């Protein structure tokens, strides 16, 4: 902070920045103000330079993982990703004030040799968030060197949905039967898969779903990546939930997300359904429900903040759309 005080011989200017203090006397107030402004800028740059040389990017990432990540819904992913980045020999972890855009560009190019563009984009986003937090909250740097770096081209969104035949094949591989109660983990995976197709809930949301969240016709306060939302249950979806009663006293499906992922891939491969993921159930559910719900209702069900996100998940084929068009009588074309 700069202060200017009138004295008997003129004006005295004082500048104080984070423990550094300087002062000087001048004949006029204008001279004092000009000196104070210049010295304030110089001292701030000096303090920032000293601070940036005290800390490394490794320090920033470890502090972020300890203080910031636990406050987020995706904390587990961030903490795992930070540990992975710090173990990567191509990732720059030197003094945070010395790192430049070109250092991160070399890491980006090396990562693209091993990872998909979408994975690299996610990692760049995480590192940029850490650097931005170090700039705004901790004042360790003056500028974020990732701000000007070119990101890889984002891949096209998946536009796949499950066919009825694929669903039947996966259910057969799990040993699921609609008429039998759920008694095995494989059958729990099958019901979880079916409920995902009916509701669009994510794998993590289904695995975290507790019985105290299950109401008569909806699941309350569901959400792992979005603001918690209520997910309505159709009559078939309610019957699926009821099949799970007695399987686990707390969790509806009694599954951990990692177990669901591993077991689903096992039964998917056994069924010969290659290239599909559990998350594709969300695309399928959006495509099915869009035929019965208003677009705004669909956003509420899926937890989307804007309508454009529905276009990512709503993936009908041209044949599907054509079948819903009202056929016109011959000779009545417009």
C-alpha positions as CSV (number, residue, x, y, z in Angstrom):
1,X,0.0,0.0,0.0
2,X,1.2,3.5,-0.8
3,X,0.7,6.5,1.4
4,X,1.6,10.2,0.8
5,X,2.0,12.6,3.7
6,X,2.5,16.4,3.6
7,X,5.6,17.6,5.4
8,X,7.1,21.0,6.1
9,X,9.4,20.7,3.1
10,X,7.1,19.0,0.6
11,X,5.6,15.4,0.5
12,X,6.8,12.1,1.8
13,X,5.7,8.9,0.0
14,X,5.8,5.5,1.7
15,X,5.3,2.1,0.0
16,X,4.7,-1.2,1.9
17,X,4.3,-4.5,0.2
18,X,4.3,-7.8,2.1
19,X,7.0,-6.9,4.6
20,X,9.1,-4.6,2.2
21,X,9.0,-0.9,3.0
22,X,10.5,2.1,1.2
23,X,10.0,5.8,1.5
24,X,11.3,9.0,-0.1
25,X,10.6,12.8,0.0
26,X,9.6,15.0,-2.9
27,X,8.9,18.6,-3.6
28,X,5.4,18.1,-5.1
29,X,2.6,15.6,-4.5
30,X,2.6,14.6,-8.2
31,X,6.3,13.5,-8.0
32,X,5.5,11.6,-4.8
33,X,2.6,9.8,-6.4
34,X,4.5,8.9,-9.5
35,X,7.4,7.4,-7.4
36,X,5.0,5.5,-5.2
37,X,3.2,3.9,-8.1
38,X,6.4,2.8,-9.8
39,X,8.0,1.5,-6.5
40,X,4.8,-0.3,-5.6
41,X,4.8,-2.2,-8.9
42,X,8.5,-3.0,-8.6
43,X,8.2,-4.3,-5.0
44,X,5.2,-6.4,-5.9
45,X,7.0,-8.0,-8.8
46,X,10.0,-8.6,-6.5
47,X,7.8,-10.3,-3.9
48,X,6.0,-12.4,-6.4
49,X,9.3,-13.5,-8.0
50,X,10.6,-14.5,-4.6
51,X,7.4,-16.4,-3.8
52,X,7.4,-18.2,-7.1
53,X,10.9,-19.4,-6.5
54,X,10.1,-20.7,-3.0
55,X,7.5,-23.2,-4.3
56,X,7.5,-25.9,-7.0
57,X,4.6,-27.2,-9.1
58,X,5.0,-30.4,-7.1
59,X,4.3,-28.4,-3.9
60,X,1.2,-26.8,-5.5
61,X,-0.2,-30.2,-6.6
62,X,0.4,-31.9,-3.3
63,X,-1.2,-28.9,-1.4
64,X,-4.1,-28.9,-3.9
65,X,-4.7,-32.6,-3.4
66,X,-4.7,-32.2,0.4
67,X,-6.7,-29.0,0.7
68,X,-8.9,-28.5,-2.4
69,X,-9.6,-31.9,-3.9
70,X,-11.4,-33.3,-0.8
71,X,-14.0,-30.5,-1.1
72,X,-15.1,-31.7,-4.6
73,X,-17.3,-34.5,-5.7
74,X,-14.6,-35.9,-8.0
75,X,-12.0,-35.9,-5.3
76,X,-10.9,-39.5,-5.7
77,X,-10.3,-39.0,-9.5
78,X,-8.3,-35.8,-8.9
79,X,-6.1,-37.4,-6.2
80,X,-5.4,-40.4,-8.3
81,X,-4.7,-38.3,-11.3
82,X,-2.3,-35.9,-9.4
83,X,-0.3,-38.9,-8.1
84,X,-0.1,-40.3,-11.6
85,X,1.1,-36.9,-13.0
86,X,3.7,-36.5,-10.3
87,X,5.1,-40.0,-11.2
88,X,5.3,-39.1,-14.9
89,X,8.9,-38.3,-15.9
90,X,7.7,-36.0,-18.7
91,X,5.6,-33.8,-16.4
92,X,7.3,-30.5,-15.3
93,X,7.5,-30.2,-11.5
94,X,10.2,-27.5,-11.1
95,X,10.0,-24.1,-9.5
96,X,6.5,-22.8,-10.3
97,X,7.9,-19.4,-11.3
98,X,10.3,-20.8,-13.8
99,X,7.8,-23.0,-15.7
100,X,6.8,-21.8,-19.2
101,X,4.1,-22.7,-21.7
102,X,6.7,-24.6,-23.8
103,X,7.5,-26.9,-20.8
104,X,3.8,-28.0,-20.6
105,X,3.6,-28.2,-24.4
106,X,6.4,-30.9,-24.3
107,X,4.5,-32.8,-21.6
108,X,1.3,-32.5,-23.7
109,X,3.0,-34.0,-26.8
110,X,4.6,-36.8,-24.8
111,X,1.2,-37.6,-23.2
112,X,-0.5,-37.8,-26.6
113,X,1.8,-40.7,-27.5
114,X,0.4,-42.7,-24.6
115,X,-3.1,-41.4,-24.0
116,X,-6.2,-40.5,-25.9
117,X,-6.8,-36.8,-26.7
118,X,-9.8,-36.7,-24.3
119,X,-7.6,-38.0,-21.4
120,X,-4.9,-35.4,-22.1
121,X,-7.6,-32.7,-22.2
122,X,-8.8,-33.8,-18.8
123,X,-5.3,-33.7,-17.4
124,X,-4.6,-30.3,-18.8
125,X,-7.8,-29.0,-17.3
126,X,-6.8,-30.3,-13.8
127,X,-3.3,-28.9,-14.0
128,X,-4.6,-25.5,-15.2
129,X,-7.1,-25.5,-12.3
130,X,-4.2,-26.1,-9.9
131,X,-2.1,-23.3,-11.4
132,X,-5.1,-20.9,-11.4
133,X,-5.7,-21.7,-7.7
134,X,-2.0,-21.1,-7.0
135,X,-2.3,-17.7,-8.8
136,X,-5.6,-16.5,-7.3
137,X,-5.6,-18.0,-3.8
138,X,-2.0,-18.5,-2.8
139,X,-0.4,-15.7,-4.9
140,X,2.4,-18.0,-5.9
141,X,2.5,-16.9,-9.5
142,X,1.4,-13.9,-11.6
143,X,0.2,-15.7,-14.6
144,X,-1.0,-19.2,-15.5
145,X,1.4,-20.6,-18.2
146,X,-1.3,-23.1,-19.4
147,X,-3.7,-20.3,-20.4
148,X,-2.0,-19.8,-23.8
149,X,-1.2,-23.4,-24.6
150,X,-3.0,-25.1,-27.4
151,X,-5.1,-28.1,-26.3
152,X,-5.5,-31.3,-28.4
153,X,-8.5,-31.4,-30.6
154,X,-11.5,-32.9,-28.7
155,X,-12.8,-36.2,-30.1
156,X,-16.3,-36.5,-31.4
157,X,-18.9,-37.4,-28.8
158,X,-20.0,-41.0,-28.7
159,X,-23.3,-41.5,-30.4
160,X,-23.9,-45.2,-29.7
161,X,-26.9,-46.8,-27.9
162,X,-27.6,-50.4,-26.9
163,X,-29.8,-52.5,-29.1
164,X,-32.4,-54.8,-27.7
165,X,-30.3,-57.8,-28.8
166,X,-27.2,-56.5,-27.1
167,X,-29.1,-56.0,-23.8
168,X,-30.5,-59.5,-24.0
169,X,-27.1,-61.0,-24.6
170,X,-25.6,-59.2,-21.6
171,X,-28.4,-60.2,-19.3
172,X,-28.1,-63.8,-20.5
173,X,-24.3,-63.8,-19.7
174,X,-25.1,-62.7,-16.1
175,X,-27.6,-65.4,-15.6
176,X,-30.4,-62.9,-14.9
177,X,-34.0,-63.9,-15.0
178,X,-36.9,-61.5,-14.5
179,X,-38.9,-64.1,-12.6
180,X,-36.2,-65.0,-10.0
181,X,-35.0,-63.0,-7.0
182,X,-31.5,-61.5,-7.0
183,X,-29.2,-63.8,-5.1
184,X,-25.8,-63.2,-6.7
185,X,-23.5,-60.2,-7.5
186,X,-23.8,-61.1,-11.2
187,X,-27.6,-60.6,-11.0
188,X,-27.1,-57.4,-9.1
189,X,-24.9,-56.1,-11.9
190,X,-27.7,-57.1,-14.4
191,X,-30.4,-55.2,-12.5
192,X,-28.0,-52.2,-12.1
193,X,-27.5,-52.3,-15.9
194,X,-31.3,-52.4,-16.5
195,X,-32.0,-49.5,-14.1
196,X,-29.3,-47.4,-15.8
197,X,-31.1,-48.0,-19.1
198,X,-34.5,-46.9,-17.5
199,X,-33.2,-43.9,-15.6
200,X,-29.9,-42.7,-17.1
201,X,-28.2,-42.7,-13.7
202,X,-24.4,-43.0,-13.8
203,X,-22.6,-46.1,-12.5
204,X,-21.2,-44.2,-9.5
205,X,-24.7,-42.9,-8.7
206,X,-26.2,-46.4,-8.8
207,X,-23.4,-47.9,-6.6
208,X,-23.8,-45.1,-4.1
209,X,-27.6,-45.3,-4.0
210,X,-28.9,-46.1,-0.5
211,X,-32.3,-47.4,0.5
212,X,-33.1,-44.3,2.5
213,X,-32.9,-42.4,-0.9
214,X,-35.5,-44.6,-2.5
215,X,-39.0,-43.1,-2.4
216,X,-42.2,-44.6,-3.9
217,X,-41.7,-43.2,-7.4
218,X,-38.3,-41.5,-7.4
219,X,-34.8,-41.6,-6.0
220,X,-33.9,-38.6,-3.9
221,X,-30.7,-36.5,-3.9
222,X,-28.8,-38.5,-6.5
223,X,-25.6,-37.0,-8.0
224,X,-21.9,-37.7,-8.2
225,X,-20.8,-35.2,-10.8
226,X,-23.7,-32.7,-10.8
227,X,-25.9,-30.9,-8.2
228,X,-27.9,-33.6,-6.4
229,X,-31.2,-34.2,-8.2
230,X,-34.3,-36.3,-7.8
231,X,-34.6,-39.1,-10.4
232,X,-38.1,-40.2,-11.3
233,X,-38.9,-44.0,-11.4
234,X,-41.3,-45.4,-14.0
235,X,-43.3,-48.5,-13.1
236,X,-40.7,-50.9,-14.7
237,X,-37.9,-49.0,-12.9
238,X,-39.8,-49.4,-9.5
239,X,-40.1,-53.1,-10.1
240,X,-36.3,-53.3,-10.8
241,X,-35.6,-51.6,-7.5
242,X,-38.0,-53.8,-5.6
243,X,-36.1,-56.9,-6.9
244,X,-33.0,-55.7,-4.9
245,X,-34.8,-55.6,-1.6
246,X,-33.0,-57.9,0.9
247,X,-29.8,-58.0,-1.1
248,X,-28.0,-55.4,1.0
249,X,-29.2,-53.6,4.1
250,X,-27.8,-50.1,3.2
251,X,-26.9,-49.9,-0.5
252,X,-29.5,-50.8,-3.1
253,X,-27.1,-52.8,-5.3
254,X,-24.3,-53.6,-2.7
255,X,-21.7,-52.9,-5.3
256,X,-18.6,-50.7,-5.4
257,X,-18.0,-48.7,-8.6
258,X,-14.8,-50.5,-9.4
259,X,-16.4,-53.9,-9.0
260,X,-19.4,-52.9,-11.2
261,X,-17.0,-51.7,-13.9
262,X,-14.9,-54.8,-13.8
263,X,-17.8,-57.2,-13.7
264,X,-19.8,-55.5,-16.3
265,X,-16.9,-55.6,-18.7
266,X,-16.5,-59.3,-18.0
267,X,-20.1,-60.1,-18.8
268,X,-20.2,-57.7,-21.8
269,X,-17.2,-59.6,-23.3
270,X,-18.7,-62.9,-22.5
271,X,-21.8,-61.8,-24.4
272,X,-19.7,-60.8,-27.4
273,X,-20.8,-57.1,-27.2
274,X,-17.6,-55.3,-28.0
275,X,-16.9,-51.6,-27.9
276,X,-19.7,-50.7,-25.5
277,X,-19.3,-49.2,-22.1
278,X,-21.6,-49.0,-19.0
279,X,-21.8,-45.2,-19.6
280,X,-23.4,-45.9,-23.0
281,X,-26.6,-46.8,-20.9
282,X,-26.9,-43.1,-20.3
283,X,-26.9,-42.4,-24.1
284,X,-29.5,-45.2,-24.5
285,X,-31.7,-43.9,-21.7
286,X,-31.6,-40.3,-23.0
287,X,-32.6,-41.6,-26.5
288,X,-35.5,-43.6,-25.1
289,X,-36.8,-41.0,-22.6
290,X,-36.5,-38.2,-25.1
291,X,-39.5,-39.7,-27.0
292,X,-41.7,-39.3,-23.9
293,X,-40.3,-36.3,-22.0
294,X,-40.1,-32.6,-22.8
295,X,-36.5,-31.5,-23.3
296,X,-36.6,-29.5,-20.1
297,X,-37.8,-32.5,-18.2
298,X,-35.0,-34.6,-19.7
299,X,-32.4,-32.1,-18.4
300,X,-33.9,-32.3,-14.9
301,X,-33.8,-36.1,-15.0
302,X,-30.2,-36.2,-16.2
303,X,-28.9,-33.2,-14.2
304,X,-27.9,-31.1,-17.2
305,X,-27.5,-27.4,-16.8
306,X,-28.4,-26.5,-20.4
307,X,-30.3,-28.0,-23.3
308,X,-27.2,-28.4,-25.5
309,X,-26.0,-31.3,-23.3
310,X,-29.0,-33.3,-24.3
311,X,-27.7,-33.3,-27.9
312,X,-24.6,-35.2,-26.8
313,X,-26.6,-38.0,-25.3
314,X,-29.7,-38.1,-27.5
315,X,-28.5,-40.4,-30.3
316,X,-31.4,-41.7,-32.4
317,X,-30.7,-43.2,-35.8
318,X,-32.1,-41.6,-39.0
319,X,-34.3,-44.8,-39.3
320,X,-35.7,-44.2,-35.7
321,X,-36.6,-40.6,-36.6
322,X,-38.1,-41.7,-40.0
323,X,-40.3,-44.2,-38.3
324,X,-41.9,-41.5,-36.1
325,X,-42.7,-39.3,-39.1
326,X,-46.3,-39.2,-40.1
327,X,-46.6,-40.8,-43.5
328,X,-48.2,-38.6,-46.1
329,X,-50.8,-39.8,-48.6
330,X,-49.6,-39.9,-52.3
331,X,-50.2,-36.7,-54.1
332,X,-50.3,-34.6,-50.9
333,X,-46.7,-33.5,-50.7
334,X,-46.1,-29.9,-49.8
